[in-house]
């Protein structure tokens, strides 16, 4: 019975299916049928193919559907079915295709699906299904299509999904899956399309994936994947789209990516990638989108970018790139989106950008660009949004902008621009914030600007003043010359007796600003570091809250001035050390360093400002502590661990913080942790002795530093153990850290219940939260081992935190500290 695409309306209840006992195929797809499914349909014992997609059927899927024992294909997708998936579908053991996508089904997937061992194509896309996928899915080893995307599934993905070696489409995006990428994917050479984006997967990407000769599309974005990109990605030669944004990847972009000559989209944004953009990308001549923004990419923008002639979107923003903007970008004639903001690009804007006639979005803000705005930029007929703010651009705005009616929004604030605003709507309707802090802009049409006519009056007045003052100044000059000679002789006498300690040169570098201008603005904004702007003090400096003229609020750490020359030298060395350790660090859980200013009179660092207070303040405040629920506290511990793992294992040479404490963990407005205060940080070079003076906060310092000053990463590991317990207990663990080393499985001192230890100011943990607390406590105990060699590395800690929760030996209420001290349970 084939009646697809006939525009049939009504329902199926008027049909007497019992009149067709030998019917094997029903296809009513792509019609306008509605209502519920008639139960007499399920008496067709010989029915093998049932296609009802693209209709308006509603109600629940009848349980009687399980009577169709010979059914091979069942397609009920794109309807309005509601309710649970009937477990009786598990009786259809001959089923090869099951499509239930785009309905309003909810609840878990029945475990009876494990009986469908002949199933090849499964699609549950876009429903309201939830819970974990049943373990019985491991029995489905012949899958070619596995689609469960856009639901509320949690738990783990089936590990054996490609055990049969025939999986082609693996689509599970926009769910809440955790844990590892299925182990069978690594050697699943039949894969053609993979979408696992929008989950919480936490595998090491260096180990989880292999070579896929048939792969066309891969999206792993919005997860918690970590590790380095393998060169193997360059051997999936049919790949057209590779998206791994918003993860925790580090290391360089492999040059082998340039072998993917069919690639149309490459998105590696919002990671911690380092190194330079490989020149091999010039071979990607079909590339439409290149997005690597929000990483730590350094070096210059390669001129080879100009060879990507089909490029429509280029986003290199929020990196550490320097040098000039290559004019060759103007050869990408199809480009409509260009974002190079938040780098350290300098010199002028190339006029070749005027060749980008399809460009609609241009963002060059937060750089160090100078010179005039090219006339050709105003001739871009498709330009809609332009942001040139926070540079050092000068001169007037080209009159070519007067004809740019396509322009909708602009931001030219914080430059050195002068002259009249163009008379188009985008400029005349711009806010004061988008025009502020320029040298001398004017407009007769913008209510918030100085009228341009006043400029002429000012010029006339200036001429009169010049004529009036010329004679007076000539007379005064002779007097000044005499005074200058006298002062010069006096200064020479002083210089013979006093040797200045001021440095011979000043150094300024602040991301997105002209360094000297930033220095002057900070001095002015703090009124020469008046104490009323001070928001905190540390061992190496005081911290000030500073609002820059462009409206950005930052934290400025001013290094304390010391009196004696020896201390001053040590201070300068410490200051330089901090700069070297932090200037290139970009991690979501580490406070960002925008730059530094080193001047004869003072030196200071410029950081992002986080106003959520430090962790110690939040835990000691009753109201804030109650707001820190267990889910937030678990995320705080994981965030600190990720930051330290990055410092120890992703930086070269590795960086040891040496002063991890709750005072040095700042929270943002959303409660996310950011490790701060590297005033005592030390770069570790392999094979060095790393002997240093004692540093750290009492109560967080590793015990071995009491008798040896040899520092390594395991000192931070110990401090991490202390702070992890502090988050769980709600205050510094105190004597507990010392008592832990004396515990043994056979002693009676280990009978303390974990539930008695946790902070009582917040609600009791649920089952999943309790399992997380057990895991964190156990890891904390391992980190507090007296022997540095016995402590795990932060890389092992992060790997353990990302694994599925360890099964406890009983209920949370019965777990003791002694059980968490058993070394056999530590799976790093």
Steps between C-alpha positions, in 0.01 A plus 500: 500500500704795369321834542790736578493864379131495405388787727258269685316656797302354790585198717545129454216378722260462207731244337435135577853359503368152581394477137867490400647211705790446256605864484880539524549872435315814609634838392286802590794737541492869404125553521275698737366208703418556866350333805621190683610172346218243472567183699373271224806603300711290736324176405690497171733219600683496165570873490870566439512872414301778670569860392283774657746793510421864415141500624310636801436179694472555874435313824722227635665228296277200578649215700347261245767604251708220649270247331648573157767233541606506132556874489838603353449873446301728735495872422274720718721810480383861463159464660349604834526180701532549874571287806745218562652277236318167551730225625316258272709634209769278645296201374565601139821298478510520119502877506778656291378861485333696782427869449311685778660842455333842523212412730422585862602171656641511851640273766784248468576263214369153595765244589316259271668679209795275577302217333513676163824334398422539131456876530707694246343848500376670819373859509350654816597856409322805644269367767487552877656169594716488810693274734793281410511283191442141613807282544331253269596731212836328514326209324430712193817431307376534141412868511561717196290798614476605866314828554388608848568876475295786648363317803582509871701180519765472770751239606737333256494428130501129408864393483444222243305710253747414222592151611357358178718734295220646289395824676477792257291767676544562873283797601453578870533879526315725749460257788669462838724202430809475720809284518707371214445491128410136412821298479392326181497831310877515476521217246158559344623563147145499355401828666371768265322744734554559874327758718563484873492875564313653792574232760741460791735238358847502653731273303861562407458597135856390428401139566127476422503544122674339207508523120168504313527472120122548453446776756333811361374688807635510858367725777626456857437856618369605844644211700780452753743322273867558571841415357678590177377473144660197341666513159265212407222750436686593184440157348119510489521630145125525432431724798307816409420627852710476818360676807656452846427839660442571871703217647829485692740420216858618521814479290547613141279460194662209314639589159335184365164682513619653175455158335121524533458655158121444499453690827239775491469579872771500769389617846746453787391807697481540879776258596856547629687442175847652465761542230449670166247454223661235276576625151383163368143630533556677167420166334142512631375681193139392555489640854198717573539550878820529704430566868774469762401792724553492879817294511865586564613500138807721458719624218389690193194448285650307206472668163395159365150572635451703185506179295176382663294662229168337597522610865179666625573513874839563667514532878844524662389719792610470866843348439859617550569586137728791416644677200309658215170411339608347168359681201457160335178456701355736244528216246228305686233671293211290633571585865195639682622461863845610619595507869861569601415666834676457836847430368815711490489598134678825418583752225225608262181348363583382147304676227464161325215421738302731275494216245268297728178616335296224666620591851211562741679465837840651585652490849857624554448622858739456793821511300780754460416622152606853407477736208184609322190301410548412131267678259423164338336363818224754454438368150403150616145493367386200711647612833244489782703485823842652564699503825835682498497591870791493744782558256715805430343609172538867413389752241148561381235249395510471118216676318438175309294391803240767417371271227506180704128471574532122553687563826281430805735517799848635571740527792799731458555579870840531663705623207655833398248594230410859415261689279133464407295183523359367173136597455363147464270342759759257642720788619229749591309242707809355665507515879748712691674180610566411136655840431668584829864572570614630166713805441259752347192360326208731425154490347222751432240221498600283798356634825784364712784652295667838481366702203750517218442877458677562830815368343528809275449735792764314687740542209440879480547536873820299477645737235439802720655332798806406299558859386444634852729255671785491249666818626455404865645156444806642328579715800436216744724263302814697589413484869433127481834441328686658790302300758559178305875548502501550877283189558716292267816578700321414828378168358850404382631548854224275644560229241864474601403410858179299442479209256138441390355151515233569239503273197636640177183429309131456565298205375129498420282223358125480557284287272270708284651833606790726421729417793603857585143626478380214721771585754394864511131408523560265793701763689224754439213262585654403835618853579856370518393183685294663772406252772126556445529294180681212671293182524759260639859439597733207450856406574633661182261782440177688550200456269300796373167517320543720194245628250676592178374787284345254256276363774686173554554417867820313585702395802847654527757334723766755598827350617605639839795738492784386729766713656829315483670427169524123557128468564430714196696262278308204639176683439587569139593135446175385658305746288669380180438138601130565542477665160680216324279241668170669424523712187400215266268305728138470381281260695141539611596419860802731523475875553588674173804725488448786255852634528750693711658839546853534632598857582778671688263592782281187512419168333163335477302222332158545339251214556136433429283601795294230670262640759360177643756502781751229577406148602596558863267799526213305345543202732527716810185698417187315614277629220749439222588156636135397490483613136798280415304179450678170449485517123674840505758374749579198285547731201730724707725204585502385137578852379799533734621157390471596132697819559785319677500221243540763230787673682682174574444309176402740220754779560857470383691524721248390764390756759469433873269741679651442847226684688169325434255597774137605529619862510648458153192354334263772378138439402320679219135601505392148406713332767765370259848477654805687369845429642686822573808657662808360336722733701711202607464295183813327369561366153637150521757405244565129452806363682543817707542490877209740563628600840328814621408699804202390706166625369137415547216542746515333838266204511526429128874439468620146434678344803824431312562875463569511874830319447577549130455797271493292181176589325306299245142450386420264788508800737199643315335155510516502878350851515224385265419219744463752784280738303280210376426399858441863589229524233331185634533580872426871464813618679870419509539129590765584763623198692314261268776534241760385752278226640443349156860385468466303824185314393525137396227253399552303819489791743197619689569864415353466154140441604393862456206521262538722198148636551612639838785686332315686223372856527151501656415854388384385157239238414593133534652357180290290263614161374711628210646783709581257781693280258694805382585592860626148568723520193635847587568407862686189395709698252569765763630234738729366227630853434579545871736204517815586693722367223501721189571198280184329625276792406324490163584757236240765418456332163400180682273699731319662205465166325348348815261791549374459144437127533168359606446501873658222698249258653493537878495198726170609647272795547658844528387512860720199582820596315793553737826683454684172540326356193612800299861446604526155342758542222351227282198717426702785348466460126713769344 
